[in-house]
Amino acid sequence: MNAGGTTLHRERMDRFAQAGLYLVTSQALSAGRGTPEIVRAALDAGVRLVQLREKELGGRDLFRLAEEVRRLTADAGALLVVNDRLDVALAAGADGVHLGQGDLPVAAARAVAPDLVIGASSHNPAEARAAEAAGASYVNIGPLFTTGTKPWSGEFLGVEGLRRIAPVLHVPFTVMGGIKLEHIPSLLPAGARTIAVVTAVTAAERPGAAARELLAALRRGTT
């Protein structure tokens, strides 16, 4: 199934490929600060890819927050992806949606949203291959390292897990799960180019400075 069939989708994926750092929000893990405050700081630091991931919010509140974050990201020329909720992504005018293994199937989302960047979570090569075949624009590989941002009873993949899964993919991939600044030197040689983080930015004393440091480390490692 072709994930790159529209001009708008290709343009969004071109921008996606240039982002480097992928901020994933969590108001619950933002040290008492609101998600818009974290997003503003990250955008000011140069972040150009944001996923709105607020598991505690119902649809109406998530939509209201998505509208606000959409305005912030649009003003900065950044992409906005909404976690789980295709309806909210479409209603808020987001650039994409990220779907987990228990969410709406990728193929169904692709059928109704050909222009959107559609991400899919994977934890092993089989899931990664299936997501790509279903039409995912990109596949997330994780969790790599110990993380408290979501319940997880499986193995943490580490860099070796990344090396197992990445070669089966022909679409871009992101990596996530407990990633901190010190992990970047080991992730880049394994092929990682788009690094998704939550608390490395959201829980930092100075979120903007933390995002700036991560972006600088990514640029140093890819130039």
Backbone hydrogen bonds in HBPLUS format (Angstrom, degrees):
<---DONOR---> <-ACCEPTOR-->    atom                        ^
c    i                          cat <-CA-CA->   ^        H-A-AA   ^      H-
h    n   atom  resd res      DA  || num        DHA   H-A  angle D-A-AA Bond
n    s   type  num  typ     dist DA aas  dist angle  dist       angle   num
A0010-ARG N   A0006-THR O   3.05 MM   4  6.35 162.3  2.08 150.9 155.4     1
A0011-GLU N   A0007-THR O   2.94 MM   4  6.20 157.5  1.99 149.7 156.2     2
A0012-ARG N   A0008-LEU O   2.93 MM   4  6.16 159.6  1.97 151.0 156.3     3
A0013-MET N   A0009-HIS O   2.92 MM   4  6.17 156.5  1.97 150.1 156.8     4
A0014-ASP N   A0010-ARG O   2.89 MM   4  6.13 146.6  2.00 147.0 155.9     5
A0015-ARG N   A0011-GLU O   3.21 MM   4  6.51 155.3  2.28 144.8 150.2     6
A0016-PHE N   A0012-ARG O   2.85 MM   4  6.11 152.0  1.93 145.3 154.5     7
A0017-ALA N   A0013-MET O   2.94 MM   4  6.07 157.3  1.99 146.4 150.5     8
A0018-GLN N   A0015-ARG O   3.11 MM   3  5.24 137.6  2.30  99.7 111.5     9
A0019-ALA N   A0016-PHE O   3.15 MM   3  5.37 157.5  2.20 108.4 115.2    10
A0021-LEU N   A0019-ALA O   2.90 MM   2  5.67 135.6  2.10 105.6  92.7    11
A0195-ILE N   A0020-GLY O   2.82 MM 175  6.23 151.7  1.90 171.0 172.1    12
A0022-TYR N   A0195-ILE O   2.82 MM 173  5.69 164.0  1.84 148.1 143.5    13
A0197-VAL N   A0022-TYR O   2.99 MM 175  6.36 153.0  2.07 156.8 161.5    14
A0023-LEU N   A0049-LEU O   3.02 MM  26  6.34 150.7  2.11 165.0 155.8    15
A0051-GLN N   A0023-LEU O   2.71 MM  28  6.11 160.4  1.74 162.3 166.6    16
A0024-VAL N   A0197-VAL O   2.90 MM 173  5.86 163.2  1.93 167.6 163.4    17
A0025-THR N   A0051-GLN O   2.93 MM  26  6.26 168.1  1.95 175.2 175.1    18
A0029-LEU N   A0026-SER O   2.96 MM   3  5.30 149.3  2.05 108.0 117.5    19
A0030-SER N   A0027-GLN O   3.36 MM   3  5.12 144.8  2.50 113.7 107.8    20
A0033-ARG N   A0030-SER O   3.04 MM   3  5.35 162.2  2.07 114.2 119.7    21
A0037-GLU N   A0034-GLY O   3.11 MM   3  5.41 122.6  2.45 104.4 117.9    22
A0038-ILE N   A0034-GLY O   3.24 MM   4  6.64 157.6  2.29 152.0 158.0    23
A0039-VAL N   A0035-THR O   2.87 MM   4  6.08 168.3  1.89 163.4 166.6    24
A0040-ARG N   A0036-PRO O   2.89 MM   4  6.03 162.0  1.92 148.1 152.9    25
A0041-ALA N   A0037-GLU O   3.13 MM   4  6.34 165.4  2.16 147.3 150.8    26
A0042-ALA N   A0038-ILE O   2.95 MM   4  6.21 159.7  2.00 152.1 158.0    27
A0043-LEU N   A0039-VAL O   2.85 MM   4  6.03 164.8  1.88 156.7 160.7    28
A0044-ASP N   A0040-ARG O   2.91 MM   4  6.10 160.1  1.95 151.7 157.3    29
A0045-ALA N   A0041-ALA O   3.10 MM   4  6.31 133.6  2.32 135.8 147.8    30
A0045-ALA N   A0042-ALA O   3.05 MM   3  5.02 128.4  2.33  93.5 107.7    31
A0047-VAL N   A0042-ALA O   3.03 MM   5  5.46 162.2  2.06 147.2 141.4    32
A0046-GLY N   A0043-LEU O   3.01 MM   3  5.13 152.8  2.08 103.0 111.7    33
A0079-LEU N   A0048-ARG O   3.03 MM  31  6.05 166.4  2.05 132.7 128.9    34
A0050-VAL N   A0079-LEU O   3.03 MM  29  6.20 158.7  2.08 147.1 153.6    35
A0081-VAL N   A0050-VAL O   2.83 MM  31  6.18 158.4  1.88 157.7 163.8    36
A0052-LEU N   A0081-VAL O   2.74 MM  29  6.22 154.5  1.80 162.6 168.9    37
A0083-ASN N   A0052-LEU O   2.95 MM  31  5.89 171.4  1.96 152.1 149.6    38
A0057-LEU N   A0054-GLU O   3.22 MM   3  5.85 163.2  2.25 118.8 123.5    39
A0062-LEU N   A0058-GLY O   2.87 MM   4  5.92 157.8  1.92 159.0 166.5    40
A0063-PHE N   A0059-GLY O   2.93 MM   4  6.01 154.7  1.99 144.4 151.0    41
A0064-ARG N   A0060-ARG O   3.11 MM   4  6.42 159.2  2.16 147.3 152.2    42
A0065-LEU N   A0061-ASP O   3.03 MM   4  6.25 161.1  2.06 147.9 152.8    43
A0066-ALA N   A0062-LEU O   2.76 MM   4  5.93 156.1  1.81 149.3 157.2    44
A0067-GLU N   A0063-PHE O   2.90 MM   4  6.16 152.7  1.97 151.1 157.3    45
A0068-GLU N   A0064-ARG O   3.26 MM   4  6.56 156.8  2.32 142.9 148.1    46
A0069-VAL N   A0065-LEU O   2.88 MM   4  6.17 168.0  1.90 159.1 162.3    47
A0070-ARG N   A0066-ALA O   2.75 MM   4  5.79 148.0  1.85 144.5 154.1    48
A0071-ARG N   A0067-GLU O   3.12 MM   4  6.38 152.4  2.20 142.7 148.6    49
A0072-LEU N   A0068-GLU O   3.16 MM   4  6.52 159.4  2.20 147.6 152.9    50
A0073-THR N   A0069-VAL O   2.89 MM   4  6.09 168.7  1.90 154.7 157.5    51
A0074-ALA N   A0070-ARG O   2.85 MM   4  5.87 160.8  1.89 148.3 154.5    52
A0075-ASP N   A0071-ARG O   3.02 MM   4  6.11 161.0  2.06 146.4 151.3    53
A0076-ALA N   A0072-LEU O   3.22 MM   4  6.44 140.5  2.39 138.7 148.8    54
A0076-ALA N   A0073-THR O   3.13 MM   3  5.10 125.7  2.44  93.7 107.8    55
A0077-GLY N   A0073-THR O   2.97 MM   4  6.03 110.5  2.47 139.3 156.5    56
A0078-ALA N   A0073-THR O   2.78 MM   5  4.77 167.5  1.80 148.4 146.0    57
A0077-GLY N   A0074-ALA O   3.12 MM   3  5.01 154.0  2.19  99.8 107.9    58
A0095-ASP N   A0080-LEU O   2.76 MM  15  5.29 140.0  1.92 144.7 158.1    59
A0096-GLY N   A0080-LEU O   3.13 MM  16  6.43 129.8  2.39 148.0 147.1    60
A0082-VAL N   A0096-GLY O   2.98 MM  14  6.29 159.0  2.02 131.4 131.5    61
A0098-HIS N   A0082-VAL O   2.92 MM  16  6.17 152.1  2.00 139.1 142.5    62
A0085-ARG N   A0083-ASN O   2.76 MM   2  5.81 144.3  1.88 103.4  95.6    63
A0084-ASP N   A0098-HIS O   2.69 MM  14  5.69 160.6  1.72 168.6 165.2    64
A0089-ALA N   A0085-ARG O   3.03 MM   4  6.28 161.0  2.07 148.5 154.4    65
A0090-LEU N   A0086-LEU O   2.96 MM   4  6.16 165.2  1.98 155.1 157.7    66
A0091-ALA N   A0087-ASP O   2.94 MM   4  6.05 164.2  1.97 147.0 152.2    67
A0092-ALA N   A0088-VAL O   2.90 MM   4  5.89 154.2  1.96 150.3 155.8    68
A0094-ALA N   A0089-ALA O   2.88 MM   5  4.94 157.3  1.94 157.1 156.7    69
A0093-GLY N   A0090-LEU O   3.23 MM   3  5.21 155.0  2.30 100.1 107.6    70
A0117-VAL N   A0095-ASP O   2.94 MM  22  6.16 169.8  1.95 146.5 148.7    71
A0097-VAL N   A0117-VAL O   2.88 MM  20  6.40 147.3  1.99 162.4 173.0    72
A0119-GLY N   A0097-VAL O   2.90 MM  22  6.28 163.0  1.93 152.5 157.8    73
A0099-LEU N   A0119-GLY O   2.85 MM  20  5.99 171.0  1.85 139.5 140.8    74
A0121-SER N   A0099-LEU O   3.03 MM  22  6.45 148.4  2.13 156.8 161.0    75
A0103-ASP N   A0100-GLY O   3.18 MM   3  5.23 167.7  2.20 109.0 112.4    76
A0108-ALA N   A0105-PRO O   3.13 MM   3  5.40 121.0  2.49 102.4 116.3    77
A0109-ALA N   A0105-PRO O   3.09 MM   4  6.46 160.9  2.13 155.5 161.1    78
A0110-ARG N   A0106-VAL O   2.81 MM   4  6.04 163.3  1.84 159.1 164.0    79
A0111-ALA N   A0107-ALA O   3.03 MM   4  6.15 148.4  2.13 140.3 148.0    80
A0113-ALA N   A0109-ALA O   2.89 MM   4  5.87 128.7  2.15 146.6 161.7    81
A0116-LEU N   A0113-ALA O   3.23 MM   3  5.61 149.7  2.33 110.1 118.1    82
A0137-SER N   A0118-ILE O   2.70 MM  19  5.11 149.1  1.79 143.9 153.7    83
A0120-ALA N   A0138-TYR O   3.19 MM  18  6.65 138.0  2.37 139.1 150.9    84
A0140-ASN N   A0120-ALA O   2.76 MM  20  5.99 166.1  1.78 151.6 156.5    85
A0122-SER N   A0140-ASN O   2.81 MM  18  5.80 128.5  2.08 148.9 161.1    86
A0142-GLY N   A0122-SER O   3.29 MM  20  6.62 153.0  2.37 161.5 168.9    87
A0128-ALA N   A0124-ASN O   3.11 MM   4  6.34 158.4  2.16 154.7 161.4    88
A0129-ARG N   A0125-PRO O   2.91 MM   4  6.12 165.3  1.93 155.2 158.2    89
A0130-ALA N   A0126-ALA O   2.99 MM   4  6.16 160.7  2.03 148.2 153.8    90
A0131-ALA N   A0127-GLU O   2.97 MM   4  6.11 156.7  2.03 147.2 152.8    91
A0132-GLU N   A0128-ALA O   3.10 MM   4  6.36 164.3  2.12 151.7 155.4    92
A0133-ALA N   A0129-ARG O   2.96 MM   4  6.17 164.2  1.99 151.3 156.0    93
A0134-ALA N   A0130-ALA O   3.00 MM   4  6.14 140.3  2.17 141.9 152.0    94
A0136-ALA N   A0131-ALA O   3.07 MM   5  5.57 160.3  2.11 149.1 147.7    95
A0135-GLY N   A0132-GLU O   3.07 MM   3  5.35 155.2  2.14 106.9 114.7    96
A0139-VAL N   A0172-PRO O   3.08 MM  33  6.64 149.0  2.18 142.0 149.7    97
A0174-THR N   A0139-VAL O   2.95 MM  35  6.26 149.3  2.04 133.3 141.6    98
A0141-ILE N   A0174-THR O   2.80 MM  33  6.10 159.3  1.84 148.8 153.6    99
A0176-MET N   A0141-ILE O   3.25 MM  35  6.51 147.3  2.36 155.3 155.3   100
A0157-LEU N   A0143-PRO O   2.90 MM  14  6.18 156.3  1.95 154.8 151.7   101
A0144-LEU N   A0176-MET O   2.94 MM  32  6.21 152.0  2.02 137.7 146.3   102
A0158-GLY N   A0144-LEU O   2.71 MM  14  4.35 141.7  1.86 112.3 123.3   103
A0145-PHE N   A0177-GLY O   2.85 MM  32  5.31 153.1  1.93 131.3 137.6   104
A0161-GLY N   A0157-LEU O   2.96 MM   4  4.37 139.4  2.12 132.4 132.1   105
A0162-LEU N   A0158-GLY O   3.21 MM   4  6.57 155.5  2.27 145.5 152.1   106
A0163-ARG N   A0159-VAL O   2.96 MM   4  6.28 153.6  2.03 146.3 153.5   107
A0164-ARG N   A0160-GLU O   3.04 MM   4  6.34 133.1  2.27 138.7 151.0   108
A0164-ARG N   A0161-GLY O   3.11 MM   3  5.05 130.2  2.37  93.7 107.2   109
A0165-ILE N   A0161-GLY O   3.06 MM   4  6.32 155.3  2.12 152.3 157.9   110
A0166-ALA N   A0162-LEU O   2.95 MM   4  5.82 170.0  1.96 158.1 161.3   111
A0168-VAL N   A0165-ILE O   3.08 MM   3  5.85 155.4  2.14 125.8 132.3   112
A0169-LEU N   A0166-ALA O   3.13 MM   3  5.66 165.5  2.15 121.1 125.7   113
A0175-VAL N   A0194-THR O   3.19 MM  19  6.68 147.0  2.30 158.4 168.0   114
A0196-ALA N   A0175-VAL O   2.85 MM  21  5.85 165.3  1.87 171.3 176.0   115
A0183-HIS N   A0180-LYS O   2.99 MM   3  5.53 156.0  2.04 116.2 123.7   116
A0184-ILE N   A0181-LEU O   3.27 MM   3  5.82 151.9  2.35 114.3 121.0   117
A0186-SER N   A0183-HIS O   3.01 MM   3  5.66 141.1  2.16 118.9 129.4   118
A0187-LEU N   A0183-HIS O   3.14 MM   4  6.32 141.5  2.30 148.4 159.1   119
A0187-LEU N   A0184-ILE O   3.09 MM   3  5.02 127.2  2.38  98.1 112.4   120
A0188-LEU N   A0184-ILE O   3.12 MM   4  6.14 166.1  2.14 166.2 164.8   121
A0190-ALA N   A0187-LEU O   3.09 MM   3  5.21 133.7  2.31 100.4 113.6   122
A0192-ALA N   A0187-LEU O   3.20 MM   5  5.52 153.1  2.27 149.2 141.3   123
A0191-GLY N   A0188-LEU O   2.99 MM   3  5.27 161.9  2.02 113.8 117.3   124
A0201-VAL N   A0198-VAL O   3.04 MM   3  5.96 162.0  2.08 125.5 130.3   125
A0202-THR N   A0198-VAL O   2.86 MM   4  5.84 163.5  1.88 153.3 149.8   126
A0203-ALA N   A0199-THR O   3.14 MM   4  4.71 149.4  2.24 108.7 117.9   127
A0204-ALA N   A0201-VAL O   3.21 MM   3  5.21 152.7  2.28 102.5 110.7   128
A0210-ALA N   A0206-ARG O   2.97 MM   4  6.24 159.5  2.02 158.8 165.5   129
A0211-ALA N   A0207-PRO O   2.92 MM   4  6.12 161.8  1.96 152.0 156.3   130
A0212-ARG N   A0208-GLY O   2.95 MM   4  6.14 155.2  2.01 146.2 153.5   131
A0213-GLU N   A0209-ALA O   2.96 MM   4  6.20 153.8  2.03 147.0 153.3   132
A0214-LEU N   A0210-ALA O   3.07 MM   4  6.33 160.5  2.11 149.9 154.7   133
A0215-LEU N   A0211-ALA O   2.95 MM   4  6.16 164.8  1.98 153.0 157.0   134
A0216-ALA N   A0212-ARG O   2.97 MM   4  6.13 157.8  2.02 145.4 151.8   135
A0217-ALA N   A0213-GLU O   2.97 MM   4  6.21 154.3  2.04 147.2 153.9   136
A0218-LEU N   A0214-LEU O   3.00 MM   4  6.28 156.3  2.06 150.1 156.4   137
A0219-ARG N   A0215-LEU O   2.95 MM   4  6.20 159.0  1.99 151.0 156.6   138
A0220-ARG N   A0216-ALA O   2.93 MM   4  6.12 156.8  1.99 147.3 153.7   139
A0221-GLY N   A0217-ALA O   3.08 MM   4  6.23 149.1  2.18 140.8 148.7   140
A0222-THR N   A0219-ARG O   3.32 MM   3  5.28 148.4  2.43  97.6 106.3   141
